[in-house]
């Protein structure tokens, strides 16, 4: 088998890249380790930056998103039993959209199938070969059968534990990492959201987030110790703790109900440099991870896809290698800006075990400065809606 681009990973970033390439007449094969049902069953964030919204439209997969997504022109920040709003639309002229990552992935699968695009599911033993040459190839197994695909380029969209990053020699890559001493306990409930916009809450008891998937499906999070397990928390205990962490006025309006999903996610920051090795390019979690505060994970993967897609289009349509030669350098500039914002926003809102009383006062002063300073609000809003590509 031969194709122009092998895409390892059938999540949203790999599928979006495949669809964008298809629109430009560039062939690809997508290799996914799990089943389609498994990929669609993963619960992930659903705040889409303006750049990702534009990419979905360019890929021709935005019809349902534009019809069903919830445009958010701002967000609420709570601390010290009070709340203030960051007005994205007024400060930047842009907004974000709440549309679940599962729905993004579902739309991309539908487009791939409608186009007759090749997706191989349940692949095993994937190996990437000869990426430093002009004739790379990928070998793998499906159902015990050995297969090989010859290609021009390989896109590694297979996440942190995938084979792509590991295919770059260890001595040729540098990895930067920060782990946080807590996690997020999240639940999904078939209840109306607390507010039509997200609420980020700083509390002496720990961080909380009130978010939504649609008008009758809410997603809530509270900061918890990494030693906790989801089964340690009953629904009643979760709702009680959430109410303690948000202002009393909002707690009184909270509609509770049985959880339909409950999980704990650790928080970490991670970047691999470089993001390319010969004709292998890393996208998304294969190259970088951010804490979920500010919803930059999928959106930063989308910026990688934008740079790589543009580079490949430039290569195939204009016979120009400048884009692919400079992919890693260009992508990393924006990656580190997203890492900075996620680190800052996480530091602003969470309780840290080593915090002194001075540190707590500084955190509250930073929140007060953000509440009262339009320039600070504009800087936050520009980062939240998404820095330009």
For each residue, the residues with C-beta under 8 A, 3 or more apart:
1: 29 147 148 149 150
2: 149 150 151
3: 6 27 28 29 118 149 150 151
4: 21 26 27 28 151 152 153 316
5: 17 21 26 27 28 29 151 152 153 154 155 312
6: 3 28 29 31 138 149 151 153 154 155
7: 10 14 17 18 28 29 30 31 154 155 157
8: 14 31 126 128 138 154 155 156 157 158 162 163 164
9: 13 14 30 31 32 33 156 157 158 159 162 164 284 286
10: 7 14 15 30 31 32 34 36 39 119 121
11: 14 15 32 39 105 157 159 284
12: 15 16 101 104 105 108 298 301
13: 9 16 17 157 283 284 298 301 302 304 305
14: 7 8 9 10 11 17 18 30 32 155 157 158 283
15: 10 11 12 18 19 30 105 108 109 112
16: 12 13 19 20 55 56 59 104 108 302 305
17: 5 7 13 14 20 21 28 155 157 283 305 308 309
18: 7 14 15 21 22 28 30 108 112 117
19: 15 16 22 23 59 60 61 108 111 112 115 117
20: 16 17 23 24 55 58 59 305 309
21: 4 5 17 18 24 26 27 28 309 312 313
22: 18 19 25 26 27 28 112 115 117
23: 19 20 58 59 60
24: 20 21 309 312 313 316 317
25: 22
26: 4 5 21 22 312 313 316
27: 3 4 5 21 22
28: 3 4 5 6 7 17 18 21 22 117 118 155
29: 1 3 5 6 7 118 119 120 149 151
30: 7 9 10 14 15 18 112 117 118 119 120
31: 6 7 8 9 10 119 120 123 126 138 140
32: 9 10 11 14 36 39 119 120 121 122 123
33: 9 122 123 124 126 158 162
34: 10 38 39 121 122
35: 38 39 121 122
36: 10 32 39 40 109 119 121
37: 40 41
38: 34 35 41 42
39: 10 11 32 34 35 36 42 105
40: 36 37 102 105 106 109
41: 37 38 102
42: 38 39 101 102
43: 102 186 188 261 263
44: 100 101 102 297 298
45: 101 292 295 297 298
46: 98 99 100 101 103 211 213 219 295
47: 72 96 97 98 198 211 295 299
48: 52 53 56 65 69 96 97 98 99 104 298 299
49: 52 53 96 299 302 385 386
50: 53 54 94 95 96 385 386
51: 54 55 299 302 303 306 386 388 389
52: 48 49 55 56 298 299 302 386
53: 48 49 50 56 57 62 65 97
54: 50 51 57 58
55: 16 20 51 52 58 59 302 305 306
56: 16 48 52 53 59 61 62 65 104 107
57: 53 54 60 62 66
58: 20 23 54 55
59: 16 19 20 23 55 56 62 108 111
60: 19 23 57 111
61: 19 56 65 107 108 110 111
62: 53 56 57 59 65 66
63: 66 67
64: 67 68 103 107
65: 48 53 56 61 62 68 69 97 99 103 104 107
66: 57 62 63 69
67: 63 64
68: 64 65 99 103 214
69: 48 65 66 97 98 99
70: 97 98 99 196 212 214
71: 95 96 97
72: 47 75 88 95 96 97 98 196 197 198
73: 87 88 89 90 95 197
74: 85 86 87 88 89 197
75: 72 85 86 88 197 198 199 200 384
76: 83 84 85 86 195 197 198 199 200
77: 83 84 85 86 199 200 201 202 367 370 371
78: 81 82 83 199 200 201 202 246 247 250
79: 82 201 202 203 364 367
80: 364 367
81: 78 247 248
82: 78 79 247
83: 76 77 78 199 247 249 250
84: 76 77 370 371
85: 74 75 76 77 197
86: 74 75 76 77 91 370 377 380 381 384
87: 73 74 90 91 377 381
88: 72 73 74 75 91 92 94 95 96 381 384 385
89: 73 74 92 93 94 95
90: 73 87
91: 86 87 88 374 377 378 381 382
92: 88 89 378 381 382 385
93: 89
94: 50 88 89 385 386
95: 50 71 72 73 88 89 385
96: 47 48 49 50 71 72 88 295 384 385 386
97: 47 48 53 65 69 70 71 72
98: 46 47 48 69 70 72 198 211 212 213
99: 46 48 65 68 69 70 103 104
100: 44 46 103 104 213
101: 12 42 44 45 46 104 105 298
102: 40 41 42 43 44 105 106
103: 46 64 65 68 99 100 106 107
104: 12 16 48 56 65 99 100 101 107 108 298
105: 11 12 15 39 40 101 102 108 109
106: 40 102 103 109 110
107: 56 61 64 65 103 104 110 111
108: 12 15 16 18 19 59 61 104 105 111 112
109: 15 36 40 105 106 112 113 119
110: 61 106 107 113 114
111: 19 59 60 61 107 108 114 115
112: 15 18 19 22 30 108 109 115 117 119
113: 109 110 116 117
114: 110 111
115: 19 22 111 112
116: 113
117: 18 19 22 28 30 112 113
118: 3 28 29 30
119: 10 29 30 31 32 36 109 112
120: 29 30 31 32 123 140 142 147
121: 10 32 34 35 36
122: 32 33 34 35 142 143
123: 31 32 33 120 126 140 141 142
124: 33 140 141 142
125: 139 140 141
126: 8 31 33 123 138 139 140 158 163
127: 138 139 140 163 167
128: 8 131 136 138 154 156 163 164 167 280
129: 136 137 138 139
130: 133 135 136 137
131: 128 136 154 167 277 278 279 280
132: 277 278 279
133: 130 136 278 279
134: 152 279
135: 130 150
136: 128 129 130 131 133 150 151 152 153 154 278 279 280
137: 129 130 148 149 150 151
138: 6 8 31 126 127 128 129 148 149 151 154
139: 125 126 127 129 146 147 148 149
140: 31 120 123 124 125 126 127 146 147
141: 123 124 125 144 145 146 147
142: 120 122 123 124 145 147
143: 122
144: 141
145: 141 142
146: 139 140 141
147: 1 120 139 140 141 142
148: 1 137 138 139
149: 1 2 3 6 29 137 138 139
150: 1 2 3 135 136 137
151: 2 3 4 5 6 29 136 137 138 154
152: 4 5 134 136 279
153: 4 5 6 136 279 280 281 312 324
154: 5 6 7 8 128 131 136 138 151 164 279 280 281
155: 5 6 7 8 14 17 28 281 283 308
156: 8 9 128 162 163 164 165 167 280 281 282 283 286 287
157: 7 8 9 11 13 14 17 164 283 284 286 301
158: 8 9 14 33 126 161 162 163 164 286
159: 9 11 162 284 285 286
160: 165 270 285 286 289
161: 158
162: 8 9 33 156 158 159 165 166 286
163: 8 126 127 128 156 158 166 167
164: 8 9 128 154 156 157 158 167 280 282 286
165: 156 160 162 168 173 272 282 286 287
166: 162 163
167: 127 128 131 156 163 164 277 280
168: 165 172 173 272 274 277 280 282
169: 172 173 277
170: 173
171:
172: 168 169 274 277
173: 165 168 169 170 272 273 274 277
174: 272 273
175: 270 271 272 273
176: 269 270 271 272 273
177: 268 269 270 271
178: 268 269 270 343
179: 266 267 268
180: 183 266 267 268 269 291 346 350
181: 226 352 353
182: 206 223 224 225 226 267 350 351
183: 180 223 224 225 226 228 264 265 266 267
184: 207 209 221 222 223 224 264 265 267 292
185: 221 222 223 224 228 230 233 238 262 263 264
186: 43 219 220 221 261 262 263 264 265
187: 219 220 235 238 259 261 262
188: 43 213 217 218 219 259 260 261 262
189: 217 218 220 256 257 258 259 260
190: 216 217 257 258 260
191: 216 217 218 255 256 257
192: 215 216 218 255
193: 196 210 211 212 215 218
194: 199 210 218 246 250 253 254 255
195: 76 198 199 210 250
196: 70 72 193 212
197: 72 73 74 75 76 85
198: 47 72 75 76 98 195 209 210 211 212
199: 75 76 77 78 83 194 195 208 209 210 211 246 250
200: 75 76 77 78 207 209 293 345 349
201: 77 78 79 207 208 209 210 245 246 247 349
202: 77 78 79 207 348 349 350 363 364 367
203: 79 206 207 208 244 245 246 351
204: 351 360
205: 241 244 245 351
206: 182 203 222 223 224 245 350 351
207: 184 200 201 202 203 221 222 223 245 293 349 350 351
208: 199 201 203 220 221 222 223 242 245 246
209: 184 198 199 200 201 220 221 222
210: 193 194 195 198 199 201 218 220 242 246 250 254
211: 46 47 98 193 198 199 218 219 220 221
212: 70 98 193 196 198 215 217 218 219
213: 46 98 100 188 217 218 219
214: 68 70 217
215: 192 193 212
216: 190 191 192
217: 188 189 190 191 212 213 214
218: 188 189 191 192 193 194 210 211 212 213 255
219: 46 186 187 188 211 212 213
220: 186 187 189 208 209 210 211 238 242
221: 184 185 186 207 208 209 211
222: 184 185 206 207 208 209 238 241 242 245
223: 182 183 184 185 206 207 208 350 351
224: 182 183 184 185 206 228 233 264
225: 182 183 228
226: 181 182 183 264 266
227:
228: 183 185 224 225 232 233 264
229: 232 264
230: 185 233 262 263 264
231:
232: 228 229
233: 185 224 228 230 237 238 262
234: 237 238
235: 187 238 239 256 258 259
236: 239 240
237: 233 234 240 241
238: 185 187 220 222 233 234 235 241 242 259 262
239: 235 236 242 243 254 256
240: 236 237 243 244
241: 205 222 237 238 244 245
242: 208 210 220 222 238 239 245 246 251 254
243: 239 240 246 251 254
244: 203 205 240 241 251
245: 201 203 205 206 207 208 222 241 242
246: 78 194 199 201 203 208 210 242 243 250 251 254
247: 78 81 82 83 201 250 251
248: 81 251 252
249: 83 252 253
250: 78 83 194 195 199 210 246 247 253 254
251: 242 243 244 246 247 248 254
252: 248 249
253: 194 249 250
254: 194 210 239 242 243 246 250 251
255: 191 192 194 218
256: 189 191 235 239
257: 189 190 191
258: 189 190 235
259: 187 188 189 235 238 262
260: 188 189 190
261: 43 186 187 188
262: 185 186 187 188 230 233 238 259
263: 43 185 186 230
264: 183 184 185 186 224 226 228 229 230
265: 183 184 186 292
266: 179 180 183 226
267: 179 180 182 183 184 291 292 293 346
268: 177 178 179 180 289 291
269: 176 177 178 180 289 290 291 339 342 343
270: 160 175 176 177 178 288 289
271: 175 176 177 287 288 332 335 336 339
272: 165 168 173 174 175 176 275 282 286 287 288
273: 173 174 175 176 328 332
274: 168 172 173 277 328 329 332
275: 272 281 282 283 287 304 327 328 331 332 335
276: 280 281 282 324 327 328
277: 131 132 167 168 169 172 173 274 280
278: 131 132 133 136
279: 131 132 133 134 136 152 153 154 324
280: 128 131 136 153 154 156 164 167 168 276 277
281: 153 154 155 156 275 276 308 324 327 328
282: 156 164 165 168 272 275 276 286 287 304
283: 13 14 17 155 156 157 275 286 287 301 304 305 308
284: 9 11 13 157 159 287 288 297 298 300 301 304 305
285: 159 160 288 289 297 301
286: 9 156 157 158 159 160 162 164 165 272 282 283
287: 156 165 271 272 275 282 283 284 304 331 335
288: 270 271 272 284 285 300 335 338 339
289: 160 268 269 270 285 297
290: 269 294 296 297 300 338 339 342
291: 180 267 268 269 342 343 346
292: 45 184 265 267 295 297
293: 200 207 267 342 345 346 349 350
294: 290 341 342 345 346 383 384
295: 45 46 47 96 292 298 299
296: 290 299 300 338 341 342
297: 44 45 284 285 289 290 292 300 301
298: 12 13 44 45 48 52 101 104 284 295 301 302
299: 47 48 49 51 52 295 296 302 303 338 386
300: 284 288 290 296 297 303 304 334 335 338
301: 12 13 157 283 284 285 297 298 304 305
302: 13 16 49 51 52 55 298 299 305 306
303: 51 299 300 306 307 331 334 335 338 389
304: 13 275 282 283 284 287 300 301 307 308 331 335
305: 13 16 17 20 55 283 284 301 302 308 309
306: 51 55 302 303 309 310 389
307: 303 304 310 311 323 327 330 331 389
308: 17 155 281 283 304 305 311 312 327 331
309: 17 20 21 24 305 306 312 313
310: 306 307 313 314 323
311: 307 308 314 315 323 324 326 327
312: 5 21 24 26 153 308 309 315 316 323 324
313: 21 24 26 309 310 316 317 323
314: 310 311 317 318 320 322 323 324
315: 311 312 318 319 320 321 323 324
316: 4 24 26 312 313 319
317: 24 313 314
318: 314 315
319: 315 316
320: 314 315 323
321: 315 324 325
322: 314 325 326
323: 307 310 311 312 313 314 315 320 326 327
324: 153 276 279 281 311 312 314 315 321 327
325: 321 322
326: 311 322 323 329 330
327: 275 276 281 307 308 311 323 324 330 331
328: 273 274 275 276 281 331 332
329: 274 326 332 333
330: 307 326 327 333 334
331: 275 287 303 304 307 308 327 328 334 335
332: 271 273 274 275 328 329 335 336
333: 329 330 336 337
334: 300 303 330 331 337 338 387 389
335: 271 275 287 288 300 303 304 331 332 338 339
336: 271 332 333 339 340
337: 333 334 340 341 383 387
338: 288 290 296 299 300 303 334 335 341 342 383 387
339: 269 271 288 290 335 336 342 343
340: 336 337 343 344
341: 294 296 337 338 344 345 383 384
342: 269 290 291 293 294 296 338 339 345 346
343: 178 269 291 339 340 346 347
344: 340 341 347 348
345: 200 293 294 341 342 348 349 380
346: 180 267 291 293 294 342 343 349 350
347: 343 344 350 352 363
348: 202 344 345 363 366 367 370
349: 200 201 202 207 293 345 346
350: 180 182 202 206 207 223 293 346 347
351: 182 203 204 205 206 207 223 355
352: 181 347 355 359
353: 181
354: 359
355: 351 352 359 360 363
356: 359 360
357: 360 361
358: 361 362
359: 352 354 355 356 362 363
360: 204 355 356 357 363 364
361: 357 358 364 365
362: 358 359 365 366
363: 202 347 348 355 359 360 366 367
364: 79 80 202 360 361 367 368
365: 361 362 368 369
366: 348 362 363 369 370
367: 77 79 80 202 348 363 364 370 371
368: 364 365 371 372
369: 365 366 372 373 376
370: 77 84 86 348 366 367 373 376 377 380
371: 77 84 367 368
372: 368 369
373: 369 370 376 377
374: 91 377 378
375: 378 379
376: 369 370 373 379 380
377: 86 87 91 370 373 374 380 381
378: 91 92 374 375 381 382
379: 375 376 382 383
380: 86 345 370 376 377 383 384
381: 86 87 88 91 92 377 378 384 385
382: 91 92 378 379 385 387
383: 294 337 338 341 379 380 386 387
384: 75 86 88 96 294 341 380 381
385: 49 50 88 92 94 95 96 381 382
386: 49 50 51 52 94 96 299 383
387: 334 337 338 382 383
388: 51
389: 51 303 306 307 334
